[in-house]
Amino acid sequence: MALKKTKGGGTKKVCLPKATADRLSSKEKSNIIKSKKSAGSQGKYRRSSKTFVKGSRKKGATLRDWFQKENWINVATGKKCGE
């Protein structure tokens, strides 16, 4: 019996650290938001790698540091991520 591959959650929320989101131009922000909404509406788990943001994590920082010590905001709304 073959297992069926399940689709991703299809989330449309775009969260980034506030410092990273602040340095993006409005065109870059809109590209990221459009890409994430498009991927989410198709049921995909993540947006296109063409819209990945470079340099948002400090050198030597662990993934746990990145999530716990950064102020994450929703790029589309400007509110704290998860609100």
Secondary structure, 3 states (H helix, E strand, C coil): CCCCCCCCCCCCCCEEEHHHHHHCCHHHHHHHHHHHHHHHHCCCCCCCHHHCCCCCCCCCCCHHHHHHHCCEEECCCCCECCC
